[in-house]
Amino acid sequence: MTLAGKRVLLIVAGGIAAFKVPELVRLLRKQDCGVTAVLTKAGAQFVTPLSLQVLTENKVYTNLFSLTDENEMGHIELSRAADLVVVAPATANILARMAAGIAEDLATTLLLATDKRVLVAPAMNVRMWLHPATVANMATLAARGVAVVGPDEGVMACNEYGFGRLAEPPAIVAAIAALLATADKPLAGKHILVTSGPTHEPIDPVRYIANRSSGRQGHAIAAALAELGARVSLVSGPVGIADPPGVEVRHVETAEQMLAACRAALPADAGVFAAAVADWRVANAADLKLKKAPGAPPPDLALTPNPDILTTIAAPGPLRPRLVVGFAAETHDLLRYAEDKRRRKGCDWIVANDVGAGTAIMGGTENEVHLLTEAGFEDWPRAGKDEVARRLARRIAEALA
Ligand SMILES: Cc1cc2nc3c(=O)[nH]c(=O)nc-3n(C[C@H](O)[C@H](O)[C@H](O)COP(=O)(O)O)c2cc1C
């Protein structure tokens, strides 16, 4: 795992072991890992903001109520802008405040507001480490998913011996790398089925009924899920775009073929049904090309319903994916139709988009969607289809966690 381009928010609390922080920062910067440091009031007694500013090549934050800082980057944004939050050294005091959910200074406010994983590197006197209060606080934090590195055993600054020494900087860097690797691949070990594109329903060997779906959104979703570590089976109708990298692709033409390929791909942890499947196919499709004869009426095409892939896969049963996500493309009354579709088809979520005239969504590169779940609906801002895909993939990862 390379740390290049990753961003760590490093919270330095007031322990004597803070003297090792410059070395930790140096090792992270050597790997091109971005570091933003936040010092507690006590932390600033042990390592100066100036030395951390020079080493991190970044502004150092200390104060929650700084108008300038709040103007440049709000404290909530600061808590979200990193890939990982690291507390090193983590004092008994900051661990207690984290366990209690206290937000009384910048460091603890960020720790409460962050949506990222948190790694703590405790360092304290062995009695403090073994105190039932600290033991209980560590158990609370572990149960909430806070990761820990160290403390190590050895002689402490206070000349006592035992567990309480800050883990060595290379070990902290290794723990950061390991966490970022899993944080990056939250869908590792998960199998997700995605459908994409239109279907072609033959009229005769050369003509077909189709729709304007380009497959861009479905393909972007497959790619975004694969990026998060999922094994992705993509069942694609006929599209003019390349197969996404790192994805197993099954190319089909008709709705019936798409359903068969979906069934063959199960079991899956989640299914995302982004394909624009034709509702009807031609019941009397000709085996030979229909010929135009002078004066003869045009052929009468009898339509028959296609199998409903979403309803079929979302039906209760041992092979139903844990999370079934359908798509609704409507030209009017979008949310009403979409919620009705979510209930009727038995799926968990619906990604609804308005494909009315003038939206340039069907076949375009941007999308403006609403996510409907059991909890209600969310309006997502108009964005590139890749970005919508990444956002949806993150939400799927959270739902499957
Ligand atoms: C010289 C000195 C060294 C200290 N070392 C530690 C330490 O290694 N671990 C610890 O938990 N507290 C240590 N403390 C106590 C913390 O600084 C104190 O609990 C402080 O309130 C921590 O604030 P913070 O958690 O907001 O940084 C030390 C205090 C002093 C005066």
The ligand as an ORCA input file, in Angstrom:
! r2SCAN-3c Opt
* xyz 0 1
  C       5.647     16.397     31.693
  C       4.299     15.794     31.455
  C       4.206     14.641     30.731
  C       2.968     14.024     30.495
  N       2.911     12.883     29.774
  C       1.718     12.285     29.591
  C       1.658     11.073     28.872
  O       2.653     10.547     28.373
  N       0.452     10.496     28.726
  C      -0.690     11.037     29.241
  O      -1.751     10.449     29.084
  N      -0.638     12.199     29.920
  C       0.522     12.830     30.113
  N       0.568     13.993     30.803
  C      -0.687     14.591     31.294
  C      -1.427     15.295     30.172
  O      -0.596     16.298     29.628
  C      -2.717     15.890     30.737
  O      -3.588     14.862     31.121
  C      -3.374     16.812     29.751
  O      -4.592     17.294     30.312
  C      -3.674     16.096     28.454
  O      -4.433     16.931     27.614
  P      -4.825     16.474     26.142
  O      -5.326     15.073     26.230
  O      -5.900     17.431     25.748
  O      -3.636     16.631     25.316
  C       1.810     14.613     31.017
  C       1.903     15.822     31.734
  C       3.134     16.387     31.949
  C       3.208     17.662     32.755
*
